[in-house]
Amino acid sequence: MSRYIYGIDFGTTNSAISIIDTSSNKIVKTYSESSLIFFPQLKNSRSSLSYFVGKQAIEKYVENNMQGRFMKSLKRVLPRSGFKETRVYNRKFKAEDLVCIILKYLKEKADSFVGEDIQKAVFGRPVVFDEDPEKDQLAQNRLLKAAKLAGFEQIAFQMEPIAAAFTYERLISRDETVLVADLGGGTSDFTLMKLSPSKLKRPDRKEDIIGQGGIYIGGDNFDSSIMWNKGTYHFGRGLTYKDFETTVEVPRSFYHNICSWEKMNFFDSLKLQNALDKFYFLTDKNPRFKNLVDLIRNNLGYAVFQQVEKAKVNLSERENVNFEFTHNGIEFEEPISIEEFSTEIIGEDLNKIRSYLLDFLQKSGVSPEAIDTVFMTGGTSMVKPIRDFMIQLFEEKAIKSGDNFNSVANGLAYSHVLFFNEKDT
């Protein structure tokens, strides 16, 4: 039997695979990649479908002048019961088929490193894929199917913030009460645990978990809010047209869809194209609505959201930034201050996360003062307003961070002792 087991963190924005050598219980390699897929356009109806993952997906997308299908934030599709399948040119894909592409890519990288076909892995999952229990279970079932399609046969699931806790536990020299805040693109998950360097290899840690919970809000929500507040006007939100004697606003559903990546991925149907033509005519060929037509027809969604992400990241370092976009005749620039970002743009989501966290601590019977360390991980943990309110709730010296993109994958690999017997490895 192989001595290697994988820990796999399939994330909304980034995914990672950690390889643990069970004979030494050490991580020997971690690979991470953006959770992106690009399908180039087919040259003709007889052409075979090809795809690219991660950084190469971006490169090929640019090389192909943004023509093709570009997919992002697929993790957020997993709990969507209304999503059955999507057609990419001459082939249909279910949610698990799309996720499998990324998992298989990671597995091939890791298998190449160890020189074996490893079929045993601990997969991460958020505390909540969705607040509806049925949709939450649907998401895990789809992830399980994707893992099997990718070539894994022995599969275990671990909560992502618990995995991050196991990574942090290897850094401490004394017993601590730790709040792990795993803040990703899709969810904000929290786990309260008693950690101790003396328990690193203990297989049963249930008694050490004080509480766990999460809320379905993450960095993608912040991106959507920036797009809604600062971008959609330039694509025609608020435009009106005459329906007989009545003045009617262009359907807002267009703009809700272009603010959501899990919807934007599949926002290219013939029915939609016809609707765009109709409203372009009804708005007297308004230049702002033409921007929406060009956005969809030229597959510019990822290009726009790159600039959204850039503005968000820059706001962690500057008081004022510009959200600007120039592509295919679409051109606009919108200033954003950190105060506007914190209060008007993402203020509602921030308040929901804060309220959830305070309620979570109260239900767990632990006050902020009783927590020794707040271990923050995940890409959204770097967003300044998030860090600011965490510092307000806890002393600044209590806030610690690890590898924001690999802590969970490493912890998942360390979690193998909870799920697999040594005789099985």
Secondary structure, DSSP 8 states (H G I E B T S, - for coil): --SEEEEEE--SSEEEEEEEETTTTEEEEEEEEE-EEEEE--SSTTS----EETHHHHHHHHHTTT-EEEEE-GGGGTT-TT---EEETTEEE-HHHHHHHHHHHHHHHHHHHHTS---EEEEEE-S-S-SSHHHHHHHHHHHHHHHHHTT--EEEEEEHHHHHHHHHHTT-SS-EEEEEEEE-SS-EEEEEEEE-GGGTT-S--GGGEEEEEEES--HHHHHHHHIIIIIGGGGTTT-EEEETTEEEE--THHHHHHT-HHHHTT---HHHHHHHHHHHHHTTS-HHHHHHHHHHHTT-HHHHHHHHHHHHHHTTT-SEEEEEEEETTEEEEEEEEHHHIIIIISHHHHHHHHHHHHHHHHHHT--GGG-SEEEEESGGGG-HHHHHHHHHHS-GGGEEE--TTTHHHHHHHHTHHHHS-GGG-
